[in-house]
Structures are given as C-alpha cells and as structure tokens.
Amino acid sequence: MAVSPASGAAIARNLTEVHERIAAAARHAARDPQAVRLVVVTKGRSADEIRAVYMAGARAFGENRVEEGLPKIAALRDLVEVGWHMIGHVQSRKARQVAPAFAWMHSVDRLKIARLLDQAVVTAAVRLKVFLECNVSGEESKTGWLLADRSRWEAVLPEFEQIARLPGLDVRGLMTMAPWTPRMEQARPVFATLRELQSFVCTRLGVGWSELSMGMTDDFEVAVEEGATSVRIGRAVFEGVRPPAAAL
C-alpha cells in the first residue's frame, strides 16, 4: 500500500518530535542524546510505510515476529545503512532464521535460545548483537529471566557467563519492558532496577555490557533518564497514520 503525501509528512513530523523528546530527556539527565538509539517498531506496518520512515531519517527498525519481518527485509534490501532488530519472543524452531536476517536481537530470554542463535550465527559467519531480556517487574505475562527479586541475581550469573562465552553472540547489555501505567513516572523503578542489575552483572562477571534496551512510546523519556541506550518506539512515530494491520 503506497503511503500518501499526508501520511509521509505525518511520519516525518512524528519522527522529528520523538527525536526531540529523546534529546530533551537525555539532556535532563546530563547525557549525550547521540548515545540513545531510536528503534522504530514496525510491527503491522507495510514495507512502503517503513520506506517512508527511512526517507524521514530512521535507520533502525524493530520487528516482533520473524515470519512478519523476513518479507519486509527482503522487500527493502535496497535500503542502505539499515539495522534490523528482532524485539519479540522467538520460538526455538525459528532461531536459525534470525541470525542471517537481523543484526540485533533484543529478546534473548533463555540460555537455550542463546545457544541456538550462536549455532546459527557461526553458520552465517557474522556475530549477532544481543540483549538479554530480564523481567525485573515481576509481571507474569513478561518473558525473560525473572529477576524482580534481587536475591535471584547471584543465581543467574552462571547462565549469563555461559552466554558471554558464545562466540557467535556479541552481548551488548540487558533489556526489559515495564508494566503499562497511566503515569510514566511509575515505570522509573523498573528501569532503575535494570540499570542496577546491569552494574551488578558487569562487576561480578567482568563484562562490558554497557547498553540498556528499555522504554517504549508510553515511557521512553523516563527510560532515557535512567540510562536507556535503545528505545523501541512505534505508536508515537506512526501517530496519525492508518492503524497497523497485517504486514504488506
């Protein structure tokens, strides 16, 4: 589906506004705005819509499902300097499809999937940049290592250490999702906890996992203030454009 001039203009305006909000939040926390990567979430969006976001300046795109993302990546292979990010839960049987197509995976949520991704990456002869997904809110609906209770932090270190040694994976840091809340300030403790967990893991394992993937449309400014280096935003970028539907 072709993108109308009006929709293209709305996307460009929205993208500019999101960048401005990221920059303001970063400056408020005495951070460099350039240290925050905007990953535009394109779940349910067509290849033409993604192309419009690209033309507006975006270069990182996030997909939630392997089967939806692969056709889009193929349709947009002419775009240069694009980074495709897998941000959704991946079933074990689909792990081998991730490494060749996606440069990043934000949702490594168990040791088994890390090993499968590593095997696929070795075959593809390219390292996959990954975040380890940690459930620090305690929500039962969330995936990832359940680490809301700090007493569990020590116990997870052996698994994290095994992942750190996988040659095909380039572990960049940790990822989390905060529970939805009508006030984004209420998400701050979740993001602060992930930052503290990151410091704990880096100190105990001697690793340089310096990045944090956290923050979405409803809470990304607080996430940036708490140290996010990647924010995953879709709705704010596509506001005023048709509602997302099946991928085209």
QUIJO-V412344 format. One record per residue. RES is the residue in three letters. PHI is phi in whole degrees, -180 to 180 (NA if undefined). PSI is psi as a letter, one per 30 degrees, with the letter a starting at -180 (* if undefined). OMEGA is omega as a letter, one per 30 degrees, with the letter a starting at -180 (* if undefined). Layout:
BEGIN
RES;PHI;PSI;OMEGA  RES;PHI;PSI;OMEGA
END
This chain:
BEGIN
MET;NA;k;a  ALA;-67;k;l  VAL;-91;k;a  SER;-70;l;l  PRO;-55;e;a  ALA;-65;e;l  SER;-68;e;l  GLY;-61;e;l  ALA;-67;e;l  ALA;-64;e;l  ILE;-61;e;a  ALA;-62;e;l  ARG;-63;e;a  ASN;-62;e;a  LEU;-63;e;l  THR;-61;e;a  GLU;-64;e;l  VAL;-63;e;l  HIS;-60;e;l  GLU;-65;e;l  ARG;-68;e;l  ILE;-62;e;a  ALA;-62;e;a  ALA;-64;e;l  ALA;-65;e;l  ALA;-64;e;l  ARG;-64;e;l  HIS;-61;e;l  ALA;-99;g;a  ALA;59;h;l  ARG;-114;l;l  ASP;-81;j;l  PRO;-56;f;a  GLN;-69;f;l  ALA;-83;f;a  VAL;-111;k;a  ARG;-94;k;l  LEU;-92;j;l  VAL;-102;j;a  VAL;-81;j;a  VAL;-79;k;a  THR;-115;g;l  LYS;-57;k;l  GLY;77;g;a  ARG;-102;k;a  SER;-80;l;l  ALA;-60;e;l  ASP;-65;e;l  GLU;-67;e;l  ILE;-64;e;l  ARG;-61;e;l  ALA;-64;e;l  VAL;-67;e;l  TYR;-60;e;a  MET;-63;f;l  ALA;-82;f;l  GLY;122;f;a  ALA;-74;k;a  ARG;-131;f;l  ALA;-122;k;a  PHE;-128;k;a  GLY;-116;k;l  GLU;-117;k;a  ASN;-91;f;a  ARG;-131;k;a  VAL;-59;e;a  GLU;-67;f;l  GLU;-85;e;a  GLY;-74;e;a  LEU;-59;e;l  PRO;-63;e;l  LYS;-68;e;l  ILE;-60;e;l  ALA;-65;e;a  ALA;-71;f;a  LEU;-115;g;a  ARG;-67;f;l  ASP;-78;f;a  LEU;-73;k;a  VAL;-102;l;l  GLU;58;h;l  VAL;-103;k;l  GLY;-115;k;l  TRP;-97;k;a  HIS;-118;k;l  MET;-88;j;a  ILE;-117;f;a  GLY;-105;l;l  HIS;-62;k;a  VAL;-117;k;l  GLN;-71;l;a  SER;-55;e;a  ARG;-69;f;a  LYS;-105;g;a  ALA;-60;e;a  ARG;-68;f;l  GLN;-85;f;a  VAL;-76;e;a  ALA;-57;e;a  PRO;-69;f;a  ALA;-99;e;a  PHE;-104;k;l  ALA;-87;f;a  TRP;-130;k;l  MET;-135;j;a  HIS;-89;f;a  SER;-122;h;l  VAL;-74;j;a  ASP;-114;g;l  ARG;-166;l;a  LEU;-63;e;a  LYS;-59;e;a  ILE;-68;e;l  ALA;-63;e;l  ARG;-66;e;l  LEU;-65;e;l  LEU;-64;e;l  ASP;-60;e;l  GLN;-63;e;a  ALA;-69;e;a  VAL;-67;e;l  VAL;-58;e;l  THR;-66;e;a  ALA;-82;f;l  ALA;59;h;l  VAL;-149;k;a  ARG;-78;k;l  LEU;-101;k;l  LYS;-79;k;a  VAL;-135;l;l  PHE;-115;k;l  LEU;-93;k;a  GLU;-82;k;a  CYS;-123;k;l  ASN;-90;j;a  VAL;-102;g;l  SER;-96;f;a  GLY;86;g;l  GLU;-66;k;a  GLU;-67;f;a  SER;-77;f;a  LYS;-88;k;l  THR;-95;l;l  GLY;104;l;l  TRP;-65;k;a  LEU;-80;j;a  LEU;-131;g;l  ALA;-66;e;l  ASP;-89;j;a  ARG;-62;f;l  SER;-67;f;l  ARG;-90;f;a  TRP;-61;e;a  GLU;-62;e;a  ALA;-68;f;a  VAL;-84;f;a  LEU;-58;e;l  PRO;-59;e;l  GLU;-68;e;l  PHE;-62;e;l  GLU;-66;e;l  GLN;-62;e;l  ILE;-65;e;a  ALA;-61;f;a  ARG;-90;f;a  LEU;-70;k;a  PRO;-68;f;a  GLY;-86;f;a  LEU;-110;k;l  ASP;-109;j;a  VAL;-73;k;a  ARG;-97;f;a  GLY;164;a;a  LEU;-118;l;a  MET;-133;k;l  THR;-151;l;l  MET;-125;k;l  ALA;-85;l;l  PRO;-62;l;l  TRP;-66;k;l  THR;-147;k;l  PRO;-69;f;l  ARG;-122;j;a  MET;-64;f;l  GLU;-61;f;l  GLN;-70;f;l  ALA;-85;f;a  ARG;-55;e;a  PRO;-59;e;l  VAL;-65;e;a  PHE;-68;e;l  ALA;-64;e;l  THR;-65;e;l  LEU;-63;e;l  ARG;-62;e;l  GLU;-67;e;l  LEU;-64;e;l  GLN;-57;e;l  SER;-62;e;l  PHE;-62;e;a  VAL;-64;e;a  CYS;-62;e;l  THR;-68;e;a  ARG;-72;e;a  LEU;-98;f;a  GLY;68;h;a  VAL;-109;l;a  GLY;-107;h;a  TRP;-79;i;a  SER;-89;f;a  GLU;-105;l;l  LEU;-134;k;l  SER;-101;j;a  MET;-163;k;l  GLY;107;k;l  MET;-130;a;a  THR;-53;e;a  ASP;-82;f;a  ASP;-146;g;a  PHE;-67;f;a  GLU;-66;e;l  VAL;-66;e;l  ALA;-61;e;l  VAL;-62;e;l  GLU;-61;f;a  GLU;-93;g;l  GLY;114;g;l  ALA;-58;k;l  THR;-108;f;l  SER;-135;k;l  VAL;-119;k;a  ARG;-113;j;a  ILE;-128;k;l  GLY;-121;e;a  ARG;-58;e;a  ALA;-66;f;l  VAL;-78;e;a  PHE;-101;g;l  GLU;-60;k;a  GLY;89;f;l  VAL;-101;l;a  ARG;-51;k;l  PRO;-60;k;l  PRO;-64;k;l  ALA;-132;a;l  ALA;-62;k;a  ALA;-60;k;l  LEU;-114;*;*
END
